[in-house]
Amino acid sequence: MANIARGAYVLRDAVDPSVVIIATGSEVEIAVAAFEILSEKGIAARVVSMPCSEVFEAQDSGYREAVLPASLRARIAVEAAHPDYWRKWVGLDGAVVGLPTFGASGPGADVFEYFGFTAGAVAAAAEELI
């Protein structure tokens, strides 16, 4: 896990992925579960954990390209707090699965399910992109 110090790293990968799922913090669990759903459907995906985008941006272009290849434009960010921030990482062809609102209360899993912030929703968004 030495690459965690580089701001982002490939956490899960498949041969010739057709979509990248980017997440940080507790959202990584949802991204990995979506990866598993996609894998079961025969869809090759990559999960990128990005704990610090500023540090990742400071890396050399070769490393950034290895983690987020420019040719792989089907990208989804998973973000509970600030979904709009991730647009710069997913580009115009990508999507953000997030919570654009706040103020709901209840058990976390129930609130996420209510707002469609689930691994199934991320996997469905990935399928729509590809």
Contacts in CASP RR format, 6 or more apart in sequence:
PFRMAT RR
TARGET T0000
AUTHOR 0000-0000-0000
METHOD contacts of the structure
MODEL  1
MANIARGAYVLRDAVDPSVVIIATGSEVEIAVAAFEILSEKGIAARVVSM
PCSEVFEAQDSGYREAVLPASLRARIAVEAAHPDYWRKWVGLDGAVVGLP
TFGASGPGADVFEYFGFTAGAVAAAAEELI
1 9 0 8 1.000
3 9 0 8 1.000
3 10 0 8 1.000
4 49 0 8 1.000
4 51 0 8 1.000
5 55 0 8 1.000
6 55 0 8 1.000
6 56 0 8 1.000
6 59 0 8 1.000
6 63 0 8 1.000
7 50 0 8 1.000
7 51 0 8 1.000
7 52 0 8 1.000
7 53 0 8 1.000
7 54 0 8 1.000
7 55 0 8 1.000
7 56 0 8 1.000
7 59 0 8 1.000
8 22 0 8 1.000
8 48 0 8 1.000
8 49 0 8 1.000
8 50 0 8 1.000
8 51 0 8 1.000
8 52 0 8 1.000
8 53 0 8 1.000
8 55 0 8 1.000
8 56 0 8 1.000
8 67 0 8 1.000
8 68 0 8 1.000
9 48 0 8 1.000
9 49 0 8 1.000
9 67 0 8 1.000
10 46 0 8 1.000
10 47 0 8 1.000
10 48 0 8 1.000
10 66 0 8 1.000
10 67 0 8 1.000
11 28 0 8 1.000
11 31 0 8 1.000
11 32 0 8 1.000
11 47 0 8 1.000
11 48 0 8 1.000
11 49 0 8 1.000
12 32 0 8 1.000
12 35 0 8 1.000
12 45 0 8 1.000
12 46 0 8 1.000
12 47 0 8 1.000
13 46 0 8 1.000
13 47 0 8 1.000
14 39 0 8 1.000
14 44 0 8 1.000
14 45 0 8 1.000
14 46 0 8 1.000
15 44 0 8 1.000
16 44 0 8 1.000
17 44 0 8 1.000
17 45 0 8 1.000
17 46 0 8 1.000
17 72 0 8 1.000
18 43 0 8 1.000
18 44 0 8 1.000
18 45 0 8 1.000
18 72 0 8 1.000
18 74 0 8 1.000
18 130 0 8 1.000
19 38 0 8 1.000
19 43 0 8 1.000
19 44 0 8 1.000
19 45 0 8 1.000
19 46 0 8 1.000
19 72 0 8 1.000
19 74 0 8 1.000
19 75 0 8 1.000
19 76 0 8 1.000
19 126 0 8 1.000
19 129 0 8 1.000
19 130 0 8 1.000
20 45 0 8 1.000
20 46 0 8 1.000
20 47 0 8 1.000
20 48 0 8 1.000
20 68 0 8 1.000
20 72 0 8 1.000
20 74 0 8 1.000
20 75 0 8 1.000
20 76 0 8 1.000
21 31 0 8 1.000
21 34 0 8 1.000
21 35 0 8 1.000
21 45 0 8 1.000
21 46 0 8 1.000
21 47 0 8 1.000
21 48 0 8 1.000
21 75 0 8 1.000
21 76 0 8 1.000
21 77 0 8 1.000
21 78 0 8 1.000
21 122 0 8 1.000
21 126 0 8 1.000
22 31 0 8 1.000
22 47 0 8 1.000
22 48 0 8 1.000
22 50 0 8 1.000
22 68 0 8 1.000
22 75 0 8 1.000
22 76 0 8 1.000
22 77 0 8 1.000
22 78 0 8 1.000
22 86 0 8 1.000
22 89 0 8 1.000
22 90 0 8 1.000
23 30 0 8 1.000
23 31 0 8 1.000
23 47 0 8 1.000
23 48 0 8 1.000
23 49 0 8 1.000
23 50 0 8 1.000
23 77 0 8 1.000
23 78 0 8 1.000
23 79 0 8 1.000
24 49 0 8 1.000
24 50 0 8 1.000
24 51 0 8 1.000
24 79 0 8 1.000
25 49 0 8 1.000
25 51 0 8 1.000
26 80 0 8 1.000
27 78 0 8 1.000
27 79 0 8 1.000
27 80 0 8 1.000
28 47 0 8 1.000
28 49 0 8 1.000
28 78 0 8 1.000
30 78 0 8 1.000
30 112 0 8 1.000
30 117 0 8 1.000
30 118 0 8 1.000
30 119 0 8 1.000
30 122 0 8 1.000
31 47 0 8 1.000
31 49 0 8 1.000
31 78 0 8 1.000
31 119 0 8 1.000
31 122 0 8 1.000
32 47 0 8 1.000
33 119 0 8 1.000
33 120 0 8 1.000
33 122 0 8 1.000
34 45 0 8 1.000
34 78 0 8 1.000
34 119 0 8 1.000
34 120 0 8 1.000
34 122 0 8 1.000
34 123 0 8 1.000
34 126 0 8 1.000
35 45 0 8 1.000
35 46 0 8 1.000
35 47 0 8 1.000
36 119 0 8 1.000
37 119 0 8 1.000
37 120 0 8 1.000
37 123 0 8 1.000
38 44 0 8 1.000
38 45 0 8 1.000
38 123 0 8 1.000
38 126 0 8 1.000
38 127 0 8 1.000
39 45 0 8 1.000
41 123 0 8 1.000
41 127 0 8 1.000
43 126 0 8 1.000
43 127 0 8 1.000
43 130 0 8 1.000
45 126 0 8 1.000
46 72 0 8 1.000
48 67 0 8 1.000
48 68 0 8 1.000
50 56 0 8 1.000
50 89 0 8 1.000
53 89 0 8 1.000
56 64 0 8 1.000
56 67 0 8 1.000
57 64 0 8 1.000
68 75 0 8 1.000
68 89 0 8 1.000
73 91 0 8 1.000
73 93 0 8 1.000
73 94 0 8 1.000
74 93 0 8 1.000
74 94 0 8 1.000
74 126 0 8 1.000
74 129 0 8 1.000
74 130 0 8 1.000
75 89 0 8 1.000
75 90 0 8 1.000
75 91 0 8 1.000
75 93 0 8 1.000
75 94 0 8 1.000
75 95 0 8 1.000
75 129 0 8 1.000
76 90 0 8 1.000
76 94 0 8 1.000
76 95 0 8 1.000
76 96 0 8 1.000
76 97 0 8 1.000
76 122 0 8 1.000
76 125 0 8 1.000
76 126 0 8 1.000
76 129 0 8 1.000
77 83 0 8 1.000
77 86 0 8 1.000
77 89 0 8 1.000
77 90 0 8 1.000
77 95 0 8 1.000
77 96 0 8 1.000
77 97 0 8 1.000
78 96 0 8 1.000
78 97 0 8 1.000
78 98 0 8 1.000
78 122 0 8 1.000
79 85 0 8 1.000
79 86 0 8 1.000
79 96 0 8 1.000
79 97 0 8 1.000
79 98 0 8 1.000
79 99 0 8 1.000
80 98 0 8 1.000
80 99 0 8 1.000
80 112 0 8 1.000
80 117 0 8 1.000
81 99 0 8 1.000
83 96 0 8 1.000
83 97 0 8 1.000
83 98 0 8 1.000
83 99 0 8 1.000
83 100 0 8 1.000
84 96 0 8 1.000
84 100 0 8 1.000
86 96 0 8 1.000
87 96 0 8 1.000
90 96 0 8 1.000
93 129 0 8 1.000
94 129 0 8 1.000
95 125 0 8 1.000
95 128 0 8 1.000
95 129 0 8 1.000
97 116 0 8 1.000
97 117 0 8 1.000
97 121 0 8 1.000
97 122 0 8 1.000
97 125 0 8 1.000
98 115 0 8 1.000
98 117 0 8 1.000
99 112 0 8 1.000
99 115 0 8 1.000
99 117 0 8 1.000
101 115 0 8 1.000
104 111 0 8 1.000
104 114 0 8 1.000
104 115 0 8 1.000
105 111 0 8 1.000
111 117 0 8 1.000
112 118 0 8 1.000
END
